[in-house]
Amino acid sequence: MSDYQVLEMGGLDEWRAHYGGFTPDRSRDGRRVLDHDMTMQYIGMTANAFEPGEQAGYWHSHARVEELYVFLAGRGQMGLDDDIVDVVPGTVVRVGQGVWRTWRATPDSPEQLRWLCIRAGGTELPHLPDDSTRDNDRPSPWG
């Protein structure tokens, strides 16, 4: 058996229906912790949706975890230490260890703010050449 899993988490417009968090007291509407649904070794990911005007309501930072926020829909802002960064679809924000962060969907957002938060820790990823192996002679499975 190969080492992979497939999870259908639904389209962007279905994310608000998710309810989840890292612990029951940190759970909320519009969050799905995918590493609770799948076996992940080195990364974690949440799928998130905020209604216009909704905000996290807290700041947090990590001592060992690096996060990558990938914004897919809506309009919002991130507080990063003393800075405020506007986010729209296509904005990607990397947040390193020790940086305080919070976020919100702006009240005038035309739709829900939807984003992925990808978390990783441990050792640094190798630089090129990477650790992949290519097989240019292997036939395509779809002909």
N, C-alpha and C positions, 0 to 999 in steps of 0.2 A: 504494500500500500504506500502511495506517495504521501509526503508530508505537506499537505495543503488543506485548507478549509474554505468553504464558500458560505457567505452570509448575505441574504437579501435583506437590506435594511430599508428598502423603499425609496421612493423619489424624494427630492427636496421638500416638496409640499406635504409630505407625510411625517417629517421629522418632529414637528411640534407635538404629535401624539405620543412620542416616546416619553417615558418617565423613568429617570434613573439618576444615579450618582455613585460616588465611591463608597459611601456609607449611607444608611437610611436617613440620617439627619442632614445629609448633604444632597439629597435627591431633589429633583425639581422637574417640572414639565419641560419638554424640549431638549432633554439630554439623554443620550444613549452612550454608555461606556462599552465600546466594542470589545475591549480586552476582557470584559466580563463574559462576553458571548463567544469569544474565540480564544484559542490558546496562542498567546503571543509571548515570545521569550525576551525580546530586547526593546520592543516598542509598545506604545499604547495609543489609543485613539478614542476621541469622543466625537459624536455628531451632535450639533447644537442648533437650536432655533429660538430666537427671542422675538417677541412681538414688538412693534414700534413703541419706543419709550421704555421698554423693559431694560433693567440693568442687573449686573451680577450682585451688587449689594455688598461686596467684600473685595479686599485686595488679597493677593497671595504671592509668594515667591517660592522657589525651590532651591535646595542646597545642591542636589545632584542631577536633577532632571532638566533637560533642555526641551522647550516646546516650540512647535511650529504651528501657527494659526493660518489657515487657508480659507479666505472668505469667498463665498460662492453666490450669495444673494443678499439684497437689502443694503442698508447704509448704517454705519455705526462708528464708534470711536473706541480706542483702547487707551487707557491710562498706563503709561510705562514710566515708572519712577516719577519724575517731575514733568514729563512730557505727555501731550495728548496727540494721538495719531488718528486721522480719519481713515476709515476702511470702507471699501466698496468691493463688488465682485471683481476678483482678480488680485486683490491685495493679499500679500503673503508676509507675515510678520514672524521673524525668529526671535525668541526671547531666551536669553541665556540665564545661567544660574545666578541667583541673588538679585535679579531684577523684579521689583514689585509690579504687579499687573492687575488690571481690572478692565471691564469692557461693558458696552451698552449698545443697544439699538437706538439710534436717534429718533426722537418723537416724530420727525417728518419722513422717516424711512417709508418708501413706497410699498414695501412688503417686509415680511419677516427677515431679520438678519440671520443668515444661516452660514455656519462655518464648521470646518473640521479642526480639531486640536490634536496634533500628533505629538506624542511625548516619547523621549528616548533618554536613556541613561547608560551608565557603564563606561566603556572605552570609546575613544574617538573612532570614527569610521575611517577606513584606509583611504588614502588619496590614490589617484590613478597611477598605475593601472589597478583597477579594482580586482576583486576576488572572483569575478565571474569567469565561466568557461563557455566559449562559443563553439557551435558546430554548424558551419555553413553548408555542410553536405547532408544534414538530416532533412528529409523531405517534410514539406508543410503538411499538417494534419488535415487541411481542408482542400487539398488538391491543387 
